[in-house]
Amino acid sequence: MGYTETVFIQDLPLLEFEHIVQVNDLNDASIKEMSRSQLWRGLEMRARTPQKFNRSLNCQAKPLGENEFLRTINVGGSTFCEHVILFPEEKIVTSTIAEHDQIMAESTTSIEEPEAGSLFVRFCYKRELDESDQQVNVGEHLKSAYVQVDRDAIAMIRMLAESELLDQSIN
């Protein structure tokens, strides 16, 4: 399902983790099928306005082009500045900006469709950990949090698709 690897770059521990969330189950008629377009609109909404998926976030975005923007997220006492690139109907790549005093983090959210209508989303994460994080196994807590937040996001996207709210403006 997922893998985890901790590697060291320039003596900093790095957590690498990925997992997959199934969107459509073609063998379960009780689950309404979501289109790739609906899924993409929901994932794009989450990238452009993450505060709609997590009320504790405060986010501002500065467009760099049609499918690229800088995003500043404030949560608690922390601020993260990120570069986001959208590859429509395929994937979203996010990385923290090196010029800011923050952890190095990258994520890729990809739509996978092994057969027509069978949709999955692969979430890949890479981020720095403090040396002290290794001692209390913060990596395991982060992985668990990532999985839960991503599952909740897909559930919210499904709800928005079923209520036809994804057809409204995402900005």
N, C-alpha and C positions, 0 to 999 in steps of 0.2 A: 504494500500500500504506500508506504513512504520510507524514506531513508534519512539517516542523520549522520553527519560527519563533522568532526571538529578538527579544523586544520589551523595552522599558525602562519600568519603572514606578518613579517616584520615583528615577530615575538608577541603578536596579539592573537588570542584565541578567536576563532571564527566559527560560528554556528551555521551549518548548512542543513536545510530541512525542506522536504517537499511532501505534499499529500494531494490526493485527488478527491473531489466531491462529485458524486453522480447527480446529474440534473434530471435526466429522463430515464425511466426504466421501462423499456418497451415491452417487458413481460408483466407489467402491473397496470392494468387498465384503470385502476382507481386513481392513479396520479395523472393529472392533466399534463399533456406534453407541452413543453415550452419550445418556441422556435429559437434558432440560433440568433436571429435578429433581436428577439426579446431579451435573450440572455446577454447579448452584447450591450444593449442599451442599459441594462441593469448594472453590468460591470463598469461601463463608462460612467454611469451616475455615481457609483461608489468611488471611482477614481477622482471625478471632478468635485463631488460634494460628499466627502466621507462623513461629515457631521450628520447627514441624513440617516446614516447607518449606525452611528455611535454618537449619542448626544453629548458625551463628555469632550468631544473634539471641537476645536474652533479652527476653521480653515479659511485661508485666502489663497486664491490662484491668480497667477499672472500669465496670460497667454503668450506663447512664443511662436505659435503657428496654429494651423487648423487642428493638428493632432499632437500638439506638444505644449506643455506648460510647466511653470514652476509653481510649486505648492508649498505653503508654509502651514504647518499644523502645530497648534498649541494644545497641549494636554497636561493638566496638572501644572507643575513648574517647569516642564520641558518644552522646547521648541525644536521642530525638525523642518529643515528646508530640503525639498526634494525636486528632482527633475522627473517628469512623467512623460512618457511617449506612448501614444496609442497607435496600434496597428489594427485598424478597424476590422471587426468581426473575427480577429485572430488572437491578439494578446495585448497586454499592458505591461510596460517595463517601467519600474520606479527605482530611482537610486538617490541616496542622500548626496548633497553637494559638498564636495571636499573643502571648499573655501570657508565653510562654516565650522565652528567648534562643536562637533556632534559625532556620534558613532557613525561608522561606515555601515550602511545597510543597503541591500538591493532586494527587489522582489519582482517576480514575473508571474502574471496571471494569464494562463493560456486556455483557450477553448479547444477541446479535443472532440472529434466526432468519428469514432472508429467505423461506424456504419450510419447510414442516413437516419437522422432523428435521434440517434443515441449520443446524447451530449454529456460531457464531463468537463470539469474545470480543474486544471492542475495549478496548484499554488506552490511556487518555489521561493524560498527565503534564504538569504545569506546576510549575516550581521555579526559585528564585533561583539565580543563579550569581555567584560572586565576580568582580570585575573581572579578577583574575589568571587565572581559569578560561578567559576568552576567549582569552588569549594562548597557552595550551597546548591549546586546543580540548577542554576537559574535556567539553563538551556532546556531542561525538561519542562519547566513551568511555561516558558515561552512557547514551546512546541504545542503544548496543550491549549494555551490561549489562542495561538494562531488557528488551530483546527476549529475551535469553538466559534471564534469570530467569523471565520470563513463559512462555516456551515450556517450560522445565523444569517450571513449576508445572502447566501443562495436562497434560504427560506424566505427572506424579505423580498428578493427579486422575484421569486415565484408568486408571492402574494401580490406584488405590484403588477405582474404580468396578468394574473387571473382577474384583477380588478381593473385592468386596462389603463392603469396609471402610468405605465411605461411609455404610452403613446403621447404623453404630455411632454413638454420641454424638460430637458434634464438640467438646465442651468439654473 
